[in-house]
Amino acid sequence: MSFEIPSEAHLHWSDKEYSDGRKDVLKTIIILSIVTVVEVGFAMVYEHMYPKGGGPKMFLNLFMAIMSVVKVVYIMGIFMHVNHETPWFKRTILLPFLFLIWAIIAFAVEGSSWGAMREWLNIF
């Protein structure tokens, strides 16, 4: 076996390992496709119900954010092989991700507070 030729690099896989990996990838692709179609469908229905805007856009945004997190979990679990790690290692990956989500929410709230304060003071 030569590792110089890319097609021979994975010859150490058994047929079962290869078929299991292939099934995982295909299942992930199907799940990601379904979630994406549902997201697009939900956005199209929202645009059809409120063509000029003004509807409860917060629910659409929340739905899109939740679906994006679902897609991130599947991508990290399968393609980054996090599903095969120990529970404590998974938590070490999850904690910074949750901190990032918290930071985005905190900066958005702070930005809107700053915008409201500028309007109220009308100095800038």
C-alpha positions as a Markdown table, in Angstrom:
| # | Residue | x | y | z |
|---|---|---|---|---|
| 1 | Met | 0.0 | 0.0 | 0.0 |
| 2 | Ser | 1.3 | 3.4 | -1.0 |
| 3 | Phe | 0.2 | 6.5 | 0.8 |
| 4 | Glu | 1.5 | 8.6 | -2.2 |
| 5 | Ile | -1.6 | 7.6 | -4.2 |
| 6 | Pro | -4.7 | 9.1 | -2.5 |
| 7 | Ser | -7.0 | 6.3 | -3.6 |
| 8 | Glu | -4.9 | 3.8 | -1.7 |
| 9 | Ala | -4.7 | 5.8 | 1.6 |
| 10 | His | -7.9 | 4.3 | 3.0 |
| 11 | Leu | -7.4 | 0.7 | 2.0 |
| 12 | His | -7.1 | -0.2 | 5.7 |
| 13 | Trp | -10.8 | 0.3 | 6.1 |
| 14 | Ser | -12.9 | -2.8 | 6.2 |
| 15 | Asp | -16.0 | -3.0 | 4.0 |
| 16 | Lys | -18.2 | -2.6 | 7.1 |
| 17 | Glu | -16.4 | 0.6 | 8.2 |
| 18 | Tyr | -16.6 | 2.0 | 4.7 |
| 19 | Ser | -20.3 | 1.2 | 4.4 |
| 20 | Asp | -21.1 | 2.6 | 7.9 |
| 21 | Gly | -19.2 | 5.8 | 7.1 |
| 22 | Arg | -21.0 | 6.1 | 3.7 |
| 23 | Lys | -24.4 | 5.6 | 5.4 |
| 24 | Asp | -23.6 | 8.3 | 8.0 |
| 25 | Val | -22.6 | 10.8 | 5.3 |
| 26 | Leu | -25.7 | 10.0 | 3.2 |
| 27 | Lys | -28.0 | 10.3 | 6.2 |
| 28 | Thr | -26.4 | 13.6 | 7.1 |
| 29 | Ile | -26.8 | 15.0 | 3.6 |
| 30 | Ile | -30.5 | 14.0 | 3.5 |
| 31 | Ile | -31.1 | 15.5 | 7.0 |
| 32 | Leu | -29.3 | 18.8 | 6.0 |
| 33 | Ser | -31.2 | 18.9 | 2.8 |
| 34 | Ile | -34.6 | 18.4 | 4.5 |
| 35 | Val | -33.8 | 21.1 | 7.1 |
| 36 | Thr | -32.7 | 23.5 | 4.4 |
| 37 | Val | -35.9 | 22.9 | 2.4 |
| 38 | Val | -38.0 | 23.4 | 5.5 |
| 39 | Glu | -36.1 | 26.6 | 6.2 |
| 40 | Val | -36.6 | 27.9 | 2.7 |
| 41 | Gly | -40.3 | 26.8 | 2.7 |
| 42 | Phe | -40.9 | 28.6 | 6.0 |
| 43 | Ala | -39.3 | 31.8 | 4.7 |
| 44 | Met | -41.4 | 31.6 | 1.5 |
| 45 | Val | -44.6 | 31.1 | 3.4 |
| 46 | Tyr | -43.7 | 34.0 | 5.7 |
| 47 | Glu | -43.0 | 36.2 | 2.7 |
| 48 | His | -46.3 | 35.1 | 1.1 |
| 49 | Met | -48.3 | 35.8 | 4.3 |
| 50 | Tyr | -46.6 | 39.2 | 4.9 |
| 51 | Pro | -45.6 | 40.5 | 1.4 |
| 52 | Lys | -45.0 | 44.1 | 2.6 |
| 53 | Gly | -43.3 | 43.0 | 5.9 |
| 54 | Gly | -44.6 | 44.0 | 9.3 |
| 55 | Gly | -45.4 | 40.5 | 10.5 |
| 56 | Pro | -43.8 | 38.8 | 13.5 |
| 57 | Lys | -40.4 | 38.6 | 12.0 |
| 58 | Met | -38.9 | 37.6 | 15.4 |
| 59 | Phe | -40.5 | 34.1 | 15.0 |
| 60 | Leu | -39.0 | 33.7 | 11.5 |
| 61 | Asn | -35.5 | 34.8 | 12.8 |
| 62 | Leu | -35.8 | 32.5 | 15.8 |
| 63 | Phe | -36.8 | 29.5 | 13.6 |
| 64 | Met | -33.9 | 30.2 | 11.2 |
| 65 | Ala | -31.4 | 30.4 | 14.1 |
| 66 | Ile | -32.6 | 27.1 | 15.6 |
| 67 | Met | -32.5 | 25.3 | 12.3 |
| 68 | Ser | -28.9 | 26.7 | 11.7 |
| 69 | Val | -27.9 | 25.3 | 15.1 |
| 70 | Val | -29.4 | 21.9 | 14.1 |
| 71 | Lys | -27.3 | 22.0 | 10.9 |
| 72 | Val | -24.2 | 22.9 | 12.8 |
| 73 | Val | -24.7 | 20.0 | 15.2 |
| 74 | Tyr | -25.0 | 17.5 | 12.4 |
| 75 | Ile | -22.0 | 18.9 | 10.5 |
| 76 | Met | -19.8 | 18.8 | 13.5 |
| 77 | Gly | -21.1 | 15.4 | 14.6 |
| 78 | Ile | -20.5 | 13.6 | 11.3 |
| 79 | Phe | -18.0 | 15.5 | 9.2 |
| 80 | Met | -15.8 | 16.6 | 12.1 |
| 81 | His | -16.2 | 13.3 | 13.9 |
| 82 | Val | -17.4 | 14.8 | 17.2 |
| 83 | Asn | -20.0 | 12.0 | 17.7 |
| 84 | His | -17.2 | 9.5 | 18.3 |
| 85 | Glu | -15.5 | 11.6 | 21.1 |
| 86 | Thr | -15.9 | 11.3 | 24.8 |
| 87 | Pro | -18.6 | 13.2 | 26.6 |
| 88 | Trp | -16.2 | 15.6 | 28.3 |
| 89 | Phe | -14.5 | 16.5 | 25.0 |
| 90 | Lys | -17.9 | 17.2 | 23.5 |
| 91 | Arg | -18.6 | 19.6 | 26.4 |
| 92 | Thr | -15.3 | 21.4 | 25.8 |
| 93 | Ile | -16.4 | 22.0 | 22.3 |
| 94 | Leu | -19.9 | 23.0 | 23.3 |
| 95 | Leu | -18.9 | 25.6 | 26.0 |
| 96 | Pro | -17.1 | 28.0 | 23.6 |
| 97 | Phe | -20.0 | 27.6 | 21.2 |
| 98 | Leu | -22.5 | 28.6 | 23.8 |
| 99 | Phe | -20.2 | 31.5 | 24.8 |
| 100 | Leu | -20.2 | 32.7 | 21.2 |
| 101 | Ile | -24.0 | 32.5 | 21.1 |
| 102 | Trp | -24.2 | 34.5 | 24.3 |
| 103 | Ala | -21.7 | 37.1 | 22.9 |
| 104 | Ile | -23.8 | 37.6 | 19.8 |
| 105 | Ile | -27.0 | 38.1 | 21.8 |
| 106 | Ala | -25.2 | 40.4 | 24.3 |
| 107 | Phe | -23.7 | 42.6 | 21.5 |
| 108 | Ala | -27.0 | 42.8 | 19.7 |
| 109 | Val | -28.8 | 43.9 | 22.9 |
| 110 | Glu | -26.0 | 46.4 | 23.7 |
| 111 | Gly | -26.1 | 47.7 | 20.1 |
| 112 | Ser | -29.9 | 48.3 | 20.2 |
| 113 | Ser | -29.6 | 49.9 | 23.6 |
| 114 | Trp | -26.9 | 52.2 | 22.2 |
| 115 | Gly | -29.1 | 53.0 | 19.2 |
| 116 | Ala | -32.1 | 53.9 | 21.4 |
| 117 | Met | -29.9 | 56.0 | 23.6 |
| 118 | Arg | -28.6 | 58.0 | 20.6 |
| 119 | Glu | -32.1 | 58.6 | 19.4 |
| 120 | Trp | -33.2 | 59.7 | 22.9 |
| 121 | Leu | -30.3 | 62.0 | 23.4 |
| 122 | Asn | -30.2 | 63.1 | 19.8 |
| 123 | Ile | -26.6 | 64.4 | 20.1 |
| 124 | Phe | -25.0 | 62.5 | 17.2 |
